[in-house]
């Protein structure tokens, strides 16, 4: 049977003497178990720096969404002003459902195109077409003419002129005037629909504002409402700029994307509220840093949600416009596509940075930011340069010394140097070992004297010697009195 100090250890281990101790430690021999290949690969994978997408999925992207908030505010401000100017100057292209009018559809047969159809329509009715466009694709393709409201006589003249010019066919392949469709909406009906649209939009916004006010505290509610209004202005401005026709389906799609934008903002704010629940209880990070962390932790979720929302919307556009030629579905899908993109940007780059701006003007948050700055200065003065603390609250940033800072005015922060602590511990062990050597050695210490024991613990290829000093025992005599040395 081998002992720890046996020079003939069966595993081939070689005894090594620790210069800081009288004990002997054993270094691993050639037969010691080596790390497996799987373990080595796992260690190498753990040491490999995380990629960009991996860091984003883990919420460790480190993007300064809050730090660059002035830049985002400038961009959104320019876009909003441009959209408002466009709305005021150009207005909206309202469909006949809102302002009344006549719409006629002609199959594109025998050379019929937008220019020739529009000219024929004008010659027959004396009315200029407000818009002429090709709708659908393949067998379902038609040319759509929109104008002010025509009388029944004007509609009949236009149908006859268009039939004589192009001889279109119906769905059964028959050449007939019935292949030319028409629909007319009176101005009174259009005005009634417009009024109902405005009321529906107003009620929706009021309900949303009430929900936000109940769901969040004041500053979060203000930020969410501003982001929602920006989405509404941007979508409306794009419709006005490009000249897309506004139909009832457009209004329905607008309400849908406003709800989506609010949902995305609520998700981000829930994470913000979780991260900042105890922000005043620590001087490790500021409120803005915790909000920025929350946005980084949810940015991939927002992007993924937007992508999975855009895919069916794009499919709807393809099926509705290119294959079926259904104008209602086109209006619905188009506003949803624009709104999802605008809502994603506003929830990431506007809502949370605006929240931090509103908080930064409040006294409590300014004082907390000052406490964090003082704590970092104290830690830096005591332990050299201190890197910026990791706002996750779990660990300090790379290259930063770990510092514990008390509240200002109660004392200076204490910086802990791991290397210095380890050296001090080793020095204490040596000092204790030297002091007890004068009292006795293992195996021959008299009763009542301190007992010194060598304890070697291998680790990382080098033994660590430790000498343990046990206090003297105090045996009792038959009379119950304690025996002490010298009695």
Secondary structure as the mmCIF struct_conf table of DSSP 4:
data_model
#
loop_
_struct_conf.conf_type_id
_struct_conf.id
_struct_conf.beg_label_comp_id
_struct_conf.beg_label_asym_id
_struct_conf.beg_label_seq_id
_struct_conf.end_label_comp_id
_struct_conf.end_label_asym_id
_struct_conf.end_label_seq_id
TURN_TY1_P TURN_TY1_P1 UNK A 4 UNK A 5
TURN_TY1_P TURN_TY1_P2 UNK A 7 UNK A 8
TURN_TY1_P TURN_TY1_P3 UNK A 10 UNK A 11
STRN STRN1 UNK A 14 UNK A 17
TURN_TY1_P TURN_TY1_P4 UNK A 19 UNK A 20
BEND BEND1 UNK A 21 UNK A 23
STRN STRN2 UNK A 24 UNK A 27
TURN_TY1_P TURN_TY1_P5 UNK A 30 UNK A 31
BEND BEND2 UNK A 32 UNK A 32
HELX_LH_PP_P HELX_LH_PP_P1 UNK A 33 UNK A 36
HELX_RH_AL_P HELX_RH_AL_P1 UNK A 37 UNK A 47
BEND BEND3 UNK A 48 UNK A 48
HELX_LH_PP_P HELX_LH_PP_P2 UNK A 49 UNK A 50
HELX_RH_AL_P HELX_RH_AL_P2 UNK A 52 UNK A 57
TURN_TY1_P TURN_TY1_P6 UNK A 58 UNK A 59
TURN_TY1_P TURN_TY1_P7 UNK A 65 UNK A 68
HELX_RH_AL_P HELX_RH_AL_P3 UNK A 69 UNK A 90
STRN STRN3 UNK A 93 UNK A 94
HELX_RH_AL_P HELX_RH_AL_P4 UNK A 96 UNK A 99
STRN STRN4 UNK A 101 UNK A 107
TURN_TY1_P TURN_TY1_P8 UNK A 110 UNK A 111
HELX_RH_AL_P HELX_RH_AL_P5 UNK A 114 UNK A 125
BEND BEND4 UNK A 126 UNK A 126
BEND BEND5 UNK A 130 UNK A 130
STRN STRN5 UNK A 131 UNK A 135
BEND BEND6 UNK A 136 UNK A 136
HELX_RH_3T_P HELX_RH_3T_P1 UNK A 138 UNK A 140
STRN STRN6 UNK A 142 UNK A 147
BEND BEND7 UNK A 148 UNK A 148
HELX_RH_AL_P HELX_RH_AL_P6 UNK A 152 UNK A 166
STRN STRN7 UNK A 169 UNK A 169
TURN_TY1_P TURN_TY1_P9 UNK A 171 UNK A 172
BEND BEND8 UNK A 173 UNK A 173
STRN STRN8 UNK A 175 UNK A 175
HELX_RH_3T_P HELX_RH_3T_P2 UNK A 177 UNK A 179
BEND BEND9 UNK A 180 UNK A 180
STRN STRN9 UNK A 181 UNK A 185
HELX_RH_AL_P HELX_RH_AL_P7 UNK A 187 UNK A 215
BEND BEND10 UNK A 216 UNK A 216
HELX_RH_AL_P HELX_RH_AL_P8 UNK A 218 UNK A 242
TURN_TY1_P TURN_TY1_P10 UNK A 243 UNK A 243
HELX_LH_PP_P HELX_LH_PP_P3 UNK A 244 UNK A 244
STRN STRN10 UNK A 245 UNK A 246
HELX_RH_AL_P HELX_RH_AL_P9 UNK A 248 UNK A 275
TURN_TY1_P TURN_TY1_P11 UNK A 276 UNK A 278
HELX_RH_3T_P HELX_RH_3T_P3 UNK A 279 UNK A 281
BEND BEND11 UNK A 283 UNK A 285
HELX_RH_AL_P HELX_RH_AL_P10 UNK A 287 UNK A 317
HELX_RH_PI_P HELX_RH_PI_P1 UNK A 318 UNK A 324
HELX_RH_AL_P HELX_RH_AL_P11 UNK A 327 UNK A 346
HELX_RH_PI_P HELX_RH_PI_P2 UNK A 347 UNK A 351
HELX_RH_AL_P HELX_RH_AL_P12 UNK A 352 UNK A 360
TURN_TY1_P TURN_TY1_P12 UNK A 361 UNK A 361
BEND BEND12 UNK A 362 UNK A 362
HELX_RH_AL_P HELX_RH_AL_P13 UNK A 363 UNK A 383
BEND BEND13 UNK A 384 UNK A 384
HELX_LH_PP_P HELX_LH_PP_P4 UNK A 387 UNK A 390
TURN_TY1_P TURN_TY1_P13 UNK A 391 UNK A 392
BEND BEND14 UNK A 393 UNK A 395
HELX_LH_PP_P HELX_LH_PP_P5 UNK A 396 UNK A 397
TURN_TY1_P TURN_TY1_P14 UNK A 398 UNK A 399
HELX_LH_PP_P HELX_LH_PP_P6 UNK A 400 UNK A 401
STRN STRN11 UNK A 402 UNK A 404
TURN_TY1_P TURN_TY1_P15 UNK A 408 UNK A 409
BEND BEND15 UNK A 410 UNK A 410
STRN STRN12 UNK A 414 UNK A 416
HELX_RH_AL_P HELX_RH_AL_P14 UNK A 418 UNK A 436
TURN_TY1_P TURN_TY1_P16 UNK A 437 UNK A 439
TURN_TY1_P TURN_TY1_P17 UNK A 442 UNK A 444
HELX_LH_PP_P HELX_LH_PP_P7 UNK A 445 UNK A 446
TURN_TY1_P TURN_TY1_P18 UNK A 447 UNK A 448
BEND BEND16 UNK A 449 UNK A 449
STRN STRN13 UNK A 451 UNK A 459
TURN_TY1_P TURN_TY1_P19 UNK A 460 UNK A 461
STRN STRN14 UNK A 462 UNK A 470
HELX_LH_PP_P HELX_LH_PP_P8 UNK A 471 UNK A 473
STRN STRN15 UNK A 476 UNK A 476
TURN_TY1_P TURN_TY1_P20 UNK A 478 UNK A 479
BEND BEND17 UNK A 480 UNK A 480
HELX_LH_PP_P HELX_LH_PP_P9 UNK A 481 UNK A 481
STRN STRN16 UNK A 482 UNK A 482
HELX_LH_PP_P HELX_LH_PP_P10 UNK A 483 UNK A 483
TURN_TY1_P TURN_TY1_P21 UNK A 485 UNK A 486
#
